Amino acid sequence: MKDEIKPLRIAYVGSAPVASAFRLAGADTHAPAKGEELEAFERARRTADVVLLGNDVAASLPPHALENALVSLAPLVAVIHDSEGAPLPSAADRARRQLGFDQ
């Protein structure tokens, strides 16, 4: 009996216009309202093999939640720059936020 190849379940969490494109490609999509980003991210992590995050959602997550997800082996989590999101924060801005200097 041959081993069956199981397709990857891919989820995108980010802005609605970009989510529409990912939905057309067959991904599960979540376009959370402001304040619901963490819940949508955690839901996607529970159900998908690969989670793609729009940079707007990534920037709104608590730093520990994003860092833990990025270093976890499963599911694979990647932050992608989408045209709807805010510019990616610089390394210095990210460090200040993680140290609690900027909220």
ROPA-934986 format. One record per atom (N, C-alpha, C, O): residue number from 1; residue in one letter; z negated, x, y negated. Coordinates in steps of 0.05 Angstrom, whole numbers, plus 5000, padded with zeros to 4 digits. Atoms other than C-alpha are relative to their C-alpha. Layout:
<rs>
<r markol="NUM" baza="A" c3="Z" c1="X" c2="Y"/>
...
</rs>
This chain:
<rs>
<r markol="1" baza="M" c3="5000" c1="5017" c2="5024"/>
<r markol="1" baza="M" c3="5000" c1="5000" c2="5000"/>
<r markol="1" baza="M" c3="5000" c1="5018" c2="4975"/>
<r markol="1" baza="M" c3="4984" c1="5036" c2="4973"/>
<r markol="2" baza="K" c3="4998" c1="4984" c2="5024"/>
<r markol="2" baza="K" c3="5020" c1="5028" c2="4933"/>
<r markol="2" baza="K" c3="4979" c1="4992" c2="4980"/>
<r markol="2" baza="K" c3="4970" c1="4969" c2="4979"/>
<r markol="3" baza="D" c3="5019" c1="5006" c2="5022"/>
<r markol="3" baza="D" c3="4971" c1="5034" c2="4875"/>
<r markol="3" baza="D" c3="5015" c1="4985" c2="4979"/>
<r markol="3" baza="D" c3="5037" c1="4993" c2="4970"/>
<r markol="4" baza="E" c3="4987" c1="5015" c2="5021"/>
<r markol="4" baza="E" c3="4987" c1="4982" c2="4824"/>
<r markol="4" baza="E" c3="4994" c1="5012" c2="4973"/>
<r markol="4" baza="E" c3="4971" c1="5021" c2="4968"/>
<r markol="5" baza="I" c3="5004" c1="4989" c2="5027"/>
<r markol="5" baza="I" c3="4997" c1="5006" c2="4753"/>
<r markol="5" baza="I" c3="4992" c1="4976" c2="4982"/>
<r markol="5" baza="I" c3="5007" c1="4957" c2="4980"/>
<r markol="6" baza="K" c3="5010" c1="5021" c2="5017"/>
<r markol="6" baza="K" c3="4956" c1="4964" c2="4705"/>
<r markol="6" baza="K" c3="5008" c1="5006" c2="4971"/>
<r markol="6" baza="K" c3="5002" c1="5028" c2="4962"/>
<r markol="7" baza="P" c3="4993" c1="4994" c2="5028"/>
<r markol="7" baza="P" c3="4983" c1="4957" c2="4634"/>
<r markol="7" baza="P" c3="4975" c1="5002" c2="4983"/>
<r markol="7" baza="P" c3="4955" c1="4990" c2="4988"/>
<r markol="8" baza="L" c3="5022" c1="4996" c2="5019"/>
<r markol="8" baza="L" c3="4938" c1="4980" c2="4578"/>
<r markol="8" baza="L" c3="4997" c1="4975" c2="4982"/>
<r markol="8" baza="L" c3="5017" c1="4963" c2="4973"/>
<r markol="9" baza="R" c3="5005" c1="5022" c2="5019"/>
<r markol="9" baza="R" c3="4905" c1="4926" c2="4537"/>
<r markol="9" baza="R" c3="4995" c1="5014" c2="4973"/>
<r markol="9" baza="R" c3="4976" c1="5030" c2="4970"/>
<r markol="10" baza="I" c3="5001" c1="4987" c2="5026"/>
<r markol="10" baza="I" c3="4915" c1="4946" c2="4464"/>
<r markol="10" baza="I" c3="4991" c1="4979" c2="4980"/>
<r markol="10" baza="I" c3="5001" c1="4956" c2="4980"/>
<r markol="11" baza="A" c3="5009" c1="5018" c2="5021"/>
<r markol="11" baza="A" c3="4878" c1="4915" c2="4406"/>
<r markol="11" baza="A" c3="5002" c1="5014" c2="4973"/>
<r markol="11" baza="A" c3="4998" c1="5038" c2="4970"/>
<r markol="12" baza="Y" c3="4999" c1="4990" c2="5028"/>
<r markol="12" baza="Y" c3="4888" c1="4923" c2="4331"/>
<r markol="12" baza="Y" c3="4980" c1="4984" c2="4984"/>
<r markol="12" baza="Y" c3="4979" c1="4959" c2="4986"/>
<r markol="13" baza="V" c3="5019" c1="5013" c2="5018"/>
<r markol="13" baza="V" c3="4833" c1="4907" c2="4281"/>
<r markol="13" baza="V" c3="5007" c1="5010" c2="4972"/>
<r markol="13" baza="V" c3="5004" c1="5034" c2="4966"/>
<r markol="14" baza="G" c3="4993" c1="4992" c2="5028"/>
<r markol="14" baza="G" c3="4856" c1="4907" c2="4208"/>
<r markol="14" baza="G" c3="5012" c1="4977" c2="4985"/>
<r markol="14" baza="G" c3="5006" c1="4954" c2="4991"/>
<r markol="15" baza="S" c3="4989" c1="5020" c2="5018"/>
<r markol="15" baza="S" c3="4895" c1="4870" c2="4155"/>
<r markol="15" baza="S" c3="5018" c1="4981" c2="5014"/>
<r markol="15" baza="S" c3="5032" c1="4988" c2="5034"/>
<r markol="16" baza="A" c3="4985" c1="5022" c2="4987"/>
<r markol="16" baza="A" c3="4930" c1="4805" c2="4172"/>
<r markol="16" baza="A" c3="5030" c1="5007" c2="5001"/>
<r markol="16" baza="A" c3="5043" c1="5002" c2="5022"/>
<r markol="17" baza="P" c3="4971" c1="4995" c2="4998"/>
<r markol="17" baza="P" c3="5002" c1="4828" c2="4154"/>
<r markol="17" baza="P" c3="5006" c1="5021" c2="5022"/>
<r markol="17" baza="P" c3="5026" c1="5018" c2="5036"/>
<r markol="18" baza="V" c3="4995" c1="4979" c2="4980"/>
<r markol="18" baza="V" c3="4997" c1="4890" c2="4198"/>
<r markol="18" baza="V" c3="4993" c1="4989" c2="5028"/>
<r markol="18" baza="V" c3="5007" c1="4995" c2="5047"/>
<r markol="19" baza="A" c3="5007" c1="5012" c2="4974"/>
<r markol="19" baza="A" c3="4962" c1="4850" c2="4253"/>
<r markol="19" baza="A" c3="5023" c1="4983" c2="5011"/>
<r markol="19" baza="A" c3="5027" c1="4982" c2="5035"/>
<r markol="20" baza="S" c3="4977" c1="5016" c2="4991"/>
<r markol="20" baza="S" c3="5023" c1="4804" c2="4255"/>
<r markol="20" baza="S" c3="5021" c1="5017" c2="5014"/>
<r markol="20" baza="S" c3="5032" c1="5009" c2="5034"/>
<r markol="21" baza="A" c3="4981" c1="4982" c2="4987"/>
<r markol="21" baza="A" c3="5068" c1="4863" c2="4272"/>
<r markol="21" baza="A" c3="4990" c1="5009" c2="5027"/>
<r markol="21" baza="A" c3="5005" c1="5010" c2="5046"/>
<r markol="22" baza="F" c3="5011" c1="4992" c2="4975"/>
<r markol="22" baza="F" c3="5021" c1="4887" c2="4326"/>
<r markol="22" baza="F" c3="5000" c1="4977" c2="5020"/>
<r markol="22" baza="F" c3="5004" c1="4981" c2="5044"/>
<r markol="23" baza="R" c3="5000" c1="5023" c2="4983"/>
<r markol="23" baza="R" c3="5017" c1="4816" c2="4354"/>
<r markol="23" baza="R" c3="5028" c1="4997" c2="5012"/>
<r markol="23" baza="R" c3="5031" c1="4990" c2="5036"/>
<r markol="24" baza="L" c3="4973" c1="5002" c2="4990"/>
<r markol="24" baza="L" c3="5093" c1="4815" c2="4360"/>
<r markol="24" baza="L" c3="5006" c1="5021" c2="5022"/>
<r markol="24" baza="L" c3="5022" c1="5017" c2="5039"/>
<r markol="25" baza="A" c3="4997" c1="4979" c2="4980"/>
<r markol="25" baza="A" c3="5088" c1="4880" c2="4400"/>
<r markol="25" baza="A" c3="4983" c1="4995" c2="5025"/>
<r markol="25" baza="A" c3="4984" c1="5011" c2="5043"/>
<r markol="26" baza="G" c3="5015" c1="5007" c2="4977"/>
<r markol="26" baza="G" c3="5040" c1="4847" c2="4448"/>
<r markol="26" baza="G" c3="4970" c1="5008" c2="5000"/>
<r markol="26" baza="G" c3="4956" c1="5005" c2="5020"/>
<r markol="27" baza="A" c3="5028" c1="4992" c2="5003"/>
<r markol="27" baza="A" c3="4973" c1="4873" c2="4423"/>
<r markol="27" baza="A" c3="4982" c1="4976" c2="4994"/>
<r markol="27" baza="A" c3="4991" c1="4957" c2="4981"/>
<r markol="28" baza="D" c3="5019" c1="5019" c2="5009"/>
<r markol="28" baza="D" c3="4911" c1="4831" c2="4416"/>
<r markol="28" baza="D" c3="4993" c1="5008" c2="4971"/>
<r markol="28" baza="D" c3="4990" c1="5032" c2="4966"/>
<r markol="29" baza="T" c3="5005" c1="4993" c2="5028"/>
<r markol="29" baza="T" c3="4897" c1="4827" c2="4342"/>
<r markol="29" baza="T" c3="4976" c1="4986" c2="4988"/>
<r markol="29" baza="T" c3="4970" c1="4963" c2="4996"/>
<r markol="30" baza="H" c3="5023" c1="5011" c2="5014"/>
<r markol="30" baza="H" c3="4837" c1="4815" c2="4298"/>
<r markol="30" baza="H" c3="5004" c1="5007" c2="4970"/>
<r markol="30" baza="H" c3="5006" c1="5030" c2="4963"/>
<r markol="31" baza="A" c3="4999" c1="4996" c2="5029"/>
<r markol="31" baza="A" c3="4842" c1="4806" c2="4222"/>
<r markol="31" baza="A" c3="4975" c1="4988" c2="4988"/>
<r markol="31" baza="A" c3="4975" c1="4966" c2="4978"/>
<r markol="32" baza="P" c3="5026" c1="5011" c2="5007"/>
<r markol="32" baza="P" c3="4769" c1="4798" c2="4204"/>
<r markol="32" baza="P" c3="4997" c1="4995" c2="4970"/>
<r markol="32" baza="P" c3="5009" c1="5010" c2="4953"/>
<r markol="33" baza="A" c3="5007" c1="5005" c2="5028"/>
<r markol="33" baza="A" c3="4744" c1="4768" c2="4139"/>
<r markol="33" baza="A" c3="4980" c1="5021" c2="4991"/>
<r markol="33" baza="A" c3="4967" c1="5034" c2="5008"/>
<r markol="34" baza="K" c3="5019" c1="4980" c2="5011"/>
<r markol="34" baza="K" c3="4702" c1="4812" c2="4094"/>
<r markol="34" baza="K" c3="4972" c1="4993" c2="5011"/>
<r markol="34" baza="K" c3="4963" c1="4971" c2="5009"/>
<r markol="35" baza="G" c3="5027" c1="5003" c2="4989"/>
<r markol="35" baza="G" c3="4634" c1="4823" c2="4126"/>
<r markol="35" baza="G" c3="5000" c1="4995" c2="5030"/>
<r markol="35" baza="G" c3="4979" c1="4996" c2="5043"/>
<r markol="36" baza="E" c3="4998" c1="5005" c2="4971"/>
<r markol="36" baza="E" c3="4659" c1="4807" c2="4197"/>
<r markol="36" baza="E" c3="5014" c1="5023" c2="5015"/>
<r markol="36" baza="E" c3="5021" c1="5020" c2="5038"/>
<r markol="37" baza="E" c3="4985" c1="4978" c2="4988"/>
<r markol="37" baza="E" c3="4692" c1="4875" c2="4210"/>
<r markol="37" baza="E" c3="4986" c1="5012" c2="5025"/>
<r markol="37" baza="E" c3="4999" c1="5016" c2="5045"/>
<r markol="38" baza="L" c3="5014" c1="4988" c2="4978"/>
<r markol="38" baza="L" c3="4637" c1="4903" c2="4255"/>
<r markol="38" baza="L" c3="5001" c1="4982" c2="5025"/>
<r markol="38" baza="L" c3="5006" c1="4992" c2="5047"/>
<r markol="39" baza="E" c3="4999" c1="5018" c2="4977"/>
<r markol="39" baza="E" c3="4636" c1="4841" c2="4299"/>
<r markol="39" baza="E" c3="5027" c1="5000" c2="5013"/>
<r markol="39" baza="E" c3="5029" c1="5001" c2="5037"/>
<r markol="40" baza="A" c3="4972" c1="5000" c2="4989"/>
<r markol="40" baza="A" c3="4712" c1="4841" c2="4307"/>
<r markol="40" baza="A" c3="5005" c1="5027" c2="5014"/>
<r markol="40" baza="A" c3="5018" c1="5027" c2="5035"/>
<r markol="41" baza="F" c3="4996" c1="4974" c2="4988"/>
<r markol="41" baza="F" c3="4711" c1="4916" c2="4322"/>
<r markol="41" baza="F" c3="4986" c1="5001" c2="5027"/>
<r markol="41" baza="F" c3="4997" c1="5010" c2="5047"/>
<r markol="42" baza="E" c3="5015" c1="5000" c2="4974"/>
<r markol="42" baza="E" c3="4657" c1="4908" c2="4376"/>
<r markol="42" baza="E" c3="5013" c1="4982" c2="5020"/>
<r markol="42" baza="E" c3="5014" c1="4989" c2="5044"/>
<r markol="43" baza="R" c3="4986" c1="5018" c2="4982"/>
<r markol="43" baza="R" c3="4694" c1="4849" c2="4406"/>
<r markol="43" baza="R" c3="5025" c1="5014" c2="5012"/>
<r markol="43" baza="R" c3="5031" c1="5012" c2="5036"/>
<r markol="44" baza="A" c3="4976" c1="4985" c2="4991"/>
<r markol="44" baza="A" c3="4758" c1="4891" c2="4410"/>
<r markol="44" baza="A" c3="4993" c1="5022" c2="5019"/>
<r markol="44" baza="A" c3="5007" c1="5026" c2="5039"/>
<r markol="45" baza="R" c3="5009" c1="4978" c2="4982"/>
<r markol="45" baza="R" c3="4720" c1="4949" c2="4442"/>
<r markol="45" baza="R" c3="4992" c1="4989" c2="5027"/>
<r markol="45" baza="R" c3="4996" c1="5003" c2="5047"/>
<r markol="46" baza="R" c3="5009" c1="5011" c2="4975"/>
<r markol="46" baza="R" c3="4693" c1="4903" c2="4496"/>
<r markol="46" baza="R" c3="5024" c1="4991" c2="5017"/>
<r markol="46" baza="R" c3="5022" c1="4990" c2="5042"/>
<r markol="47" baza="T" c3="4977" c1="5012" c2="4986"/>
<r markol="47" baza="T" c3="4762" c1="4875" c2="4515"/>
<r markol="47" baza="T" c3="5024" c1="5017" c2="5003"/>
<r markol="47" baza="T" c3="5042" c1="5011" c2="5019"/>
<r markol="48" baza="A" c3="4976" c1="4984" c2="5000"/>
<r markol="48" baza="A" c3="4813" c1="4930" c2="4504"/>
<r markol="48" baza="A" c3="4996" c1="5028" c2="5011"/>
<r markol="48" baza="A" c3="4974" c1="5038" c2="5012"/>
<r markol="49" baza="D" c3="5000" c1="4972" c2="4991"/>
<r markol="49" baza="D" c3="4831" c1="4998" c2="4533"/>
<r markol="49" baza="D" c3="5005" c1="5019" c2="4977"/>
<r markol="49" baza="D" c3="4996" c1="5042" c2="4977"/>
<r markol="50" baza="V" c3="4994" c1="4984" c2="5024"/>
<r markol="50" baza="V" c3="4857" c1="5023" c2="4466"/>
<r markol="50" baza="V" c3="4995" c1="4982" c2="4976"/>
<r markol="50" baza="V" c3="5005" c1="4959" c2="4975"/>
<r markol="51" baza="V" c3="5006" c1="5015" c2="5024"/>
<r markol="51" baza="V" c3="4831" c1="5000" c2="4398"/>
<r markol="51" baza="V" c3="5011" c1="5015" c2="4976"/>
<r markol="51" baza="V" c3="5004" c1="5038" c2="4972"/>
<r markol="52" baza="L" c3="4988" c1="4988" c2="5025"/>
<r markol="52" baza="L" c3="4872" c1="5015" c2="4335"/>
<r markol="52" baza="L" c3="4987" c1="4986" c2="4977"/>
<r markol="52" baza="L" c3="4986" c1="4962" c2="4975"/>
<r markol="53" baza="L" c3="5014" c1="5010" c2="5023"/>
<r markol="53" baza="L" c3="4834" c1="5007" c2="4270"/>
<r markol="53" baza="L" c3="5017" c1="5005" c2="4975"/>
<r markol="53" baza="L" c3="5026" c1="5028" c2="4971"/>
<r markol="54" baza="G" c3="4988" c1="4996" c2="5026"/>
<r markol="54" baza="G" c3="4866" c1="4996" c2="4202"/>
<r markol="54" baza="G" c3="4979" c1="5016" c2="4983"/>
<r markol="54" baza="G" c3="4955" c1="5012" c2="4987"/>
<r markol="55" baza="N" c3="5019" c1="4984" c2="5016"/>
<r markol="55" baza="N" c3="4836" c1="5044" c2="4151"/>
<r markol="55" baza="N" c3="4981" c1="4984" c2="4983"/>
<r markol="55" baza="N" c3="4960" c1="4993" c2="4976"/>
<r markol="56" baza="D" c3="5018" c1="5017" c2="5016"/>
<r markol="56" baza="D" c3="4808" c1="4987" c2="4110"/>
<r markol="56" baza="D" c3="4976" c1="4991" c2="5017"/>
<r markol="56" baza="D" c3="4953" c1="4990" c2="5007"/>
<r markol="57" baza="V" c3="5022" c1="5008" c2="4983"/>
<r markol="57" baza="V" c3="4766" c1="4963" c2="4169"/>
<r markol="57" baza="V" c3="4983" c1="5024" c2="5007"/>
<r markol="57" baza="V" c3="4959" c1="5023" c2="5007"/>
<r markol="58" baza="A" c3="5015" c1="4976" c2="4993"/>
<r markol="58" baza="A" c3="4747" c1="5034" c2="4189"/>
<r markol="58" baza="A" c3="4981" c1="5008" c2="4977"/>
<r markol="58" baza="A" c3="4959" c1="5016" c2="4982"/>
<r markol="59" baza="A" c3="5017" c1="4993" c2="5023"/>
<r markol="59" baza="A" c3="4721" c1="5047" c2="4118"/>
<r markol="59" baza="A" c3="4976" c1="4981" c2="4996"/>
<r markol="59" baza="A" c3="4957" c1="4989" c2="4984"/>
<r markol="60" baza="S" c3="5022" c1="5020" c2="5004"/>
<r markol="60" baza="S" c3="4678" c1="4984" c2="4120"/>
<r markol="60" baza="S" c3="4979" c1="5001" c2="5023"/>
<r markol="60" baza="S" c3="4958" c1="4989" c2="5020"/>
<r markol="61" baza="L" c3="5019" c1="4999" c2="4977"/>
<r markol="61" baza="L" c3="4643" c1="5000" c2="4187"/>
<r markol="61" baza="L" c3="4977" c1="5019" c2="4993"/>
<r markol="61" baza="L" c3="4981" c1="5038" c2="4978"/>
<r markol="62" baza="P" c3="5022" c1="4981" c2="5002"/>
<r markol="62" baza="P" c3="4575" c1="5033" c2="4189"/>
<r markol="62" baza="P" c3="5009" c1="5027" c2="5012"/>
<r markol="62" baza="P" c3="5021" c1="5027" c2="5033"/>
<r markol="63" baza="P" c3="4991" c1="4974" c2="4991"/>
<r markol="63" baza="P" c3="4587" c1="5108" c2="4197"/>
<r markol="63" baza="P" c3="4993" c1="5006" c2="5029"/>
<r markol="63" baza="P" c3="5009" c1="5017" c2="5045"/>
<r markol="64" baza="H" c3="5008" c1="4995" c2="4972"/>
<r markol="64" baza="H" c3="4547" c1="5112" c2="4262"/>
<r markol="64" baza="H" c3="5016" c1="4985" c2="5020"/>
<r markol="64" baza="H" c3="5022" c1="4995" c2="5042"/>
<r markol="65" baza="A" c3="4985" c1="5016" c2="4982"/>
<r markol="65" baza="A" c3="4586" c1="5056" c2="4294"/>
<r markol="65" baza="A" c3="5028" c1="5012" c2="5004"/>
<r markol="65" baza="A" c3="5038" c1="5013" c2="5027"/>
<r markol="66" baza="L" c3="4973" c1="4988" c2="4998"/>
<r markol="66" baza="L" c3="4653" c1="5088" c2="4279"/>
<r markol="66" baza="L" c3="4999" c1="5027" c2="5014"/>
<r markol="66" baza="L" c3="5015" c1="5032" c2="5031"/>
<r markol="67" baza="E" c3="5002" c1="4973" c2="4987"/>
<r markol="67" baza="E" c3="4631" c1="5159" c2="4298"/>
<r markol="67" baza="E" c3="4995" c1="4997" c2="5030"/>
<r markol="67" baza="E" c3="5008" c1="5011" c2="5045"/>
<r markol="68" baza="N" c3="5006" c1="5004" c2="4972"/>
<r markol="68" baza="N" c3="4602" c1="5135" c2="4364"/>
<r markol="68" baza="N" c3="5024" c1="4990" c2="5015"/>
<r markol="68" baza="N" c3="5030" c1="4999" c2="5038"/>
<r markol="69" baza="A" c3="4976" c1="5011" c2="4987"/>
<r markol="69" baza="A" c3="4666" c1="5097" c2="4380"/>
<r markol="69" baza="A" c3="5021" c1="5022" c2="5003"/>
<r markol="69" baza="A" c3="5035" c1="5023" c2="5023"/>
<r markol="70" baza="L" c3="4979" c1="4979" c2="5000"/>
<r markol="70" baza="L" c3="4711" c1="5156" c2="4363"/>
<r markol="70" baza="L" c3="4995" c1="5021" c2="5021"/>
<r markol="70" baza="L" c3="5013" c1="5032" c2="5032"/>
<r markol="71" baza="V" c3="5006" c1="4979" c2="4981"/>
<r markol="71" baza="V" c3="4674" c1="5204" c2="4409"/>
<r markol="71" baza="V" c3="4997" c1="4988" c2="5029"/>
<r markol="71" baza="V" c3="4995" c1="5003" c2="5048"/>
<r markol="72" baza="S" c3="5003" c1="5013" c2="4974"/>
<r markol="72" baza="S" c3="4667" c1="5153" c2="4466"/>
<r markol="72" baza="S" c3="5026" c1="5004" c2="5016"/>
<r markol="72" baza="S" c3="5048" c1="5005" c2="5005"/>
<r markol="73" baza="L" c3="4976" c1="4996" c2="4983"/>
<r markol="73" baza="L" c3="4714" c1="5163" c2="4525"/>
<r markol="73" baza="L" c3="5015" c1="4974" c2="5005"/>
<r markol="73" baza="L" c3="5039" c1="4974" c2="5008"/>
<r markol="74" baza="A" c3="4986" c1="5026" c2="4996"/>
<r markol="74" baza="A" c3="4729" c1="5089" c2="4534"/>
<r markol="74" baza="A" c3="4986" c1="4978" c2="4984"/>
<r markol="74" baza="A" c3="4962" c1="4977" c2="4983"/>
<r markol="75" baza="P" c3="4971" c1="4999" c2="5003"/>
<r markol="75" baza="P" c3="4759" c1="5052" c2="4502"/>
<r markol="75" baza="P" c3="5008" c1="5022" c2="4979"/>
<r markol="75" baza="P" c3="4991" c1="5030" c2="4962"/>
<r markol="76" baza="L" c3="4990" c1="4982" c2="5020"/>
<r markol="76" baza="L" c3="4802" c1="5100" c2="4463"/>
<r markol="76" baza="L" c3="5001" c1="4986" c2="4973"/>
<r markol="76" baza="L" c3="5012" c1="4964" c2="4971"/>
<r markol="77" baza="V" c3="4999" c1="5012" c2="5027"/>
<r markol="77" baza="V" c3="4793" c1="5086" c2="4388"/>
<r markol="77" baza="V" c3="5014" c1="5019" c2="4981"/>
<r markol="77" baza="V" c3="5008" c1="5043" c2="4981"/>
<r markol="78" baza="A" c3="4986" c1="4984" c2="5019"/>
<r markol="78" baza="A" c3="4840" c1="5111" c2="4334"/>
<r markol="78" baza="A" c3="5002" c1="4985" c2="4974"/>
<r markol="78" baza="A" c3="5006" c1="4961" c2="4973"/>
<r markol="79" baza="V" c3="4997" c1="5012" c2="5027"/>
<r markol="79" baza="V" c3="4842" c1="5099" c2="4259"/>
<r markol="79" baza="V" c3="5029" c1="5006" c2="4991"/>
<r markol="79" baza="V" c3="5037" c1="5029" c2="4991"/>
<r markol="80" baza="I" c3="4973" c1="4996" c2="5010"/>
<r markol="80" baza="I" c3="4912" c1="5088" c2="4232"/>
<r markol="80" baza="I" c3="5001" c1="4991" c2="4971"/>
<r markol="80" baza="I" c3="4988" c1="4972" c2="4963"/>
<r markol="81" baza="H" c3="4996" c1="5007" c2="5028"/>
<r markol="81" baza="H" c3="4933" c1="5086" c2="4160"/>
<r markol="81" baza="H" c3="5020" c1="4977" c2="4999"/>
<r markol="81" baza="H" c3="5043" c1="4980" c2="5008"/>
<r markol="82" baza="D" c3="4981" c1="5022" c2="5003"/>
<r markol="82" baza="D" c3="4964" c1="5019" c2="4144"/>
<r markol="82" baza="D" c3="5005" c1="4995" c2="4970"/>
<r markol="82" baza="D" c3="4988" c1="5002" c2="4953"/>
<r markol="83" baza="S" c3="4992" c1="5003" c2="5028"/>
<r markol="83" baza="S" c3="4999" c1="5000" c2="4080"/>
<r markol="83" baza="S" c3="4983" c1="4981" c2="4985"/>
<r markol="83" baza="S" c3="4982" c1="4981" c2="4960"/>
<r markol="84" baza="E" c3="5017" c1="5020" c2="5013"/>
<r markol="84" baza="E" c3="4951" c1="4943" c2="4066"/>
<r markol="84" baza="E" c3="4972" c1="5011" c2="4993"/>
<r markol="84" baza="E" c3="4958" c1="4999" c2="4976"/>
<r markol="85" baza="G" c3="5027" c1="4990" c2="5004"/>
<r markol="85" baza="G" c3="4888" c1="4985" c2="4068"/>
<r markol="85" baza="G" c3="4997" c1="5018" c2="4976"/>
<r markol="85" baza="G" c3="5016" c1="5026" c2="4963"/>
<r markol="86" baza="A" c3="5006" c1="4981" c2="5022"/>
<r markol="86" baza="A" c3="4854" c1="5028" c2="4017"/>
<r markol="86" baza="A" c3="5008" c1="5028" c2="5009"/>
<r markol="86" baza="A" c3="5011" c1="5033" c2="5033"/>
<r markol="87" baza="P" c3="4994" c1="4973" c2="4992"/>
<r markol="87" baza="P" c3="4871" c1="5102" c2="4015"/>
<r markol="87" baza="P" c3="4977" c1="5011" c2="5018"/>
<r markol="87" baza="P" c3="4954" c1="5004" c2="5016"/>
<r markol="88" baza="L" c3="5020" c1="4987" c2="4982"/>
<r markol="88" baza="L" c3="4836" c1="5144" c2="4068"/>
<r markol="88" baza="L" c3="4980" c1="5016" c2="4983"/>
<r markol="88" baza="L" c3="4988" c1="5030" c2="4965"/>
<r markol="89" baza="P" c3="5019" c1="4984" c2="5015"/>
<r markol="89" baza="P" c3="4771" c1="5173" c2="4043"/>
<r markol="89" baza="P" c3="5002" c1="5030" c2="5006"/>
<r markol="89" baza="P" c3="5010" c1="5037" c2="5028"/>
<r markol="90" baza="S" c3="4999" c1="4971" c2="4995"/>
<r markol="90" baza="S" c3="4768" c1="5248" c2="4034"/>
<r markol="90" baza="S" c3="4977" c1="5008" c2="5018"/>
<r markol="90" baza="S" c3="4958" c1="4993" c2="5021"/>
<r markol="91" baza="A" c3="5022" c1="4990" c2="4983"/>
<r markol="91" baza="A" c3="4724" c1="5290" c2="4079"/>
<r markol="91" baza="A" c3="4974" c1="5001" c2="4984"/>
<r markol="91" baza="A" c3="4953" c1="4995" c2="4995"/>
<r markol="92" baza="A" c3="5024" c1="4999" c2="5017"/>
<r markol="92" baza="A" c3="4676" c1="5300" c2="4021"/>
<r markol="92" baza="A" c3="4988" c1="4972" c2="4996"/>
<r markol="92" baza="A" c3="4964" c1="4969" c2="4997"/>
<r markol="93" baza="D" c3="5010" c1="5028" c2="5004"/>
<r markol="93" baza="D" c3="4671" c1="5225" c2="4008"/>
<r markol="93" baza="D" c3="4987" c1="4990" c2="5026"/>
<r markol="93" baza="D" c3="4967" c1="4976" c2="5025"/>
<r markol="94" baza="R" c3="5011" c1="5009" c2="4975"/>
<r markol="94" baza="R" c3="4660" c1="5212" c2="4082"/>
<r markol="94" baza="R" c3="4973" c1="5013" c2="5005"/>
<r markol="94" baza="R" c3="4954" c1="5000" c2="5015"/>
<r markol="95" baza="A" c3="5025" c1="4986" c2="4996"/>
<r markol="95" baza="A" c3="4605" c1="5265" c2="4085"/>
<r markol="95" baza="A" c3="4978" c1="4988" c2="4983"/>
<r markol="95" baza="A" c3="4955" c1="4984" c2="4992"/>
<r markol="96" baza="R" c3="5020" c1="5013" c2="5018"/>
<r markol="96" baza="R" c3="4569" c1="5235" c2="4024"/>
<r markol="96" baza="R" c3="4991" c1="4973" c2="5011"/>
<r markol="96" baza="R" c3="4968" c1="4967" c2="5010"/>
<r markol="97" baza="R" c3="5007" c1="5027" c2="4989"/>
<r markol="97" baza="R" c3="4573" c1="5166" c2="4056"/>
<r markol="97" baza="R" c3="4982" c1="5003" c2="5025"/>
<r markol="97" baza="R" c3="4962" c1="4988" c2="5028"/>
<r markol="98" baza="Q" c3="5015" c1="4996" c2="4975"/>
<r markol="98" baza="Q" c3="4547" c1="5191" c2="4123"/>
<r markol="98" baza="Q" c3="4972" c1="5010" c2="4995"/>
<r markol="98" baza="Q" c3="4953" c1="5004" c2="5010"/>
<r markol="99" baza="L" c3="5027" c1="4990" c2="5007"/>
<r markol="99" baza="L" c3="4489" c1="5227" c2="4089"/>
<r markol="99" baza="L" c3="4984" c1="4980" c2="4984"/>
<r markol="99" baza="L" c3="4961" c1="4985" c2="4978"/>
<r markol="100" baza="G" c3="5014" c1="5021" c2="5013"/>
<r markol="100" baza="G" c3="4471" c1="5164" c2="4053"/>
<r markol="100" baza="G" c3="5000" c1="5002" c2="4969"/>
<r markol="100" baza="G" c3="4985" c1="4987" c2="4956"/>
<r markol="101" baza="F" c3="5000" c1="4997" c2="5029"/>
<r markol="101" baza="F" c3="4487" c1="5187" c2="3982"/>
<r markol="101" baza="F" c3="5017" c1="4978" c2="4987"/>
<r markol="101" baza="F" c3="5011" c1="4970" c2="4965"/>
<r markol="102" baza="D" c3="4984" c1="5022" c2="5010"/>
<r markol="102" baza="D" c3="4541" c1="5134" c2="3972"/>
<r markol="102" baza="D" c3="4998" c1="4977" c2="5020"/>
<r markol="102" baza="D" c3="5000" c1="4981" c2="5044"/>
<r markol="103" baza="Q" c3="5002" c1="5023" c2="4982"/>
<r markol="103" baza="Q" c3="4534" c1="5064" c2="3999"/>
<r markol="103" baza="Q" c3="5023" c1="4981" c2="4995"/>
<r markol="103" baza="Q" c3="5026" c1="4960" c2="5007"/>
</rs>
